[in-house]
Amino acid sequence: MIIEQYGIRLKRLTHGDIELVRQWRNHPDIRKTMAYRKYITRDMQEKWFASIDNALNYYFLIEYKGRDIGVINTKNINLDEMYGEGGIFIWEKASENEFAGVLASLCFLNAVFFILKIFNKSFIQVLRTNGKATAFNRSLGYVLVPGQPKNKNPYYILTREDYESKTRLLRKTAAKMTNDQELPRVEGHISDKNLPEINRILEELMSSK
């Protein structure tokens, strides 16, 4: 599956990508922002990919200006409660400074909430010590889930309604900056690694071309 908007191209993670991701995930600058900070071996990465290469987990490489610069995801989708748990990390500093992380998040959330419509709430976890990530996610509309006074890695929640209202200006700015006024473009093949709802939407998108 591929999602495109605002000059961002999101490509669903394949087995061929996991060594690149592992190398960057082990980088000291990335590890210090994560709750899990132990070194990830090749075997650990293989087991991790086997656990997420399915219809309830969606990991994408972020491509910006022709370069792979990070990963964005929603995982552990709960179909009964209609939510998923999000995450993102950017490894290329220059692209981070160019607003790429914000553009990638907007592109992904626009697709999840407005095109694929696979859930209506997103959860994330952010280390209390990571003030930059906290501010970034608050700008997208995430709010702290109450009742976590001692949690070092607390949960935040974002509803579709809050995202739509709280990022209206940000999305307009992104559209103007990138000269892209359209909704995300989504394409892909029917697969058992997609939810039936996503396969149905992909089929509709392909038949409309």
Stockholm file with secondary structure:
# STOCKHOLM 1.0

chainA/1-209         MIIEQYGIRLKRLTHGDIELVRQWRNHPDIRKTMAYRKYITRDMQEKWFASIDNALNYYFLIEYKGRDIGVINTKNINLDEMYGEGGIFIWEKASENEFAGVLASLCFLNAVFFILKIFNKSFIQVLRTNGKATAFNRSLGYVLVPGQPKNKNPYYILTREDYESKTRLLRKTAAKMTNDQELPRVEGHISDKNLPEINRILEELMSSK
#=GR chainA/1-209 SS CEEEETTEEEEECCGGGHHHHHHHHTSHHHHTTSSCCSCCCHHHHHHHHHHHSSTTCEEEEEEETTEEEEEEEEEEEETTTTEEEEEEEECCHHHHHTTHHHHHHHHHHHIIIIIICCCSEEEEECCTTCHHHHHHHHHTTCEECSSCTTCSSCEEEEEHHHHHHHTHHHHHHHHHHHTCCSCCEEECCCCTTSCHHHHHHHHHHHHTC
#=GC SS_cons         CEEEETTEEEEECCGGGHHHHHHHHTSHHHHTTSSCCSCCCHHHHHHHHHHHSSTTCEEEEEEETTEEEEEEEEEEEETTTTEEEEEEEECCHHHHHTTHHHHHHHHHHHIIIIIICCCSEEEEECCTTCHHHHHHHHHTTCEECSSCTTCSSCEEEEEHHHHHHHTHHHHHHHHHHHTCCSCCEEECCCCTTSCHHHHHHHHHHHHTC
//
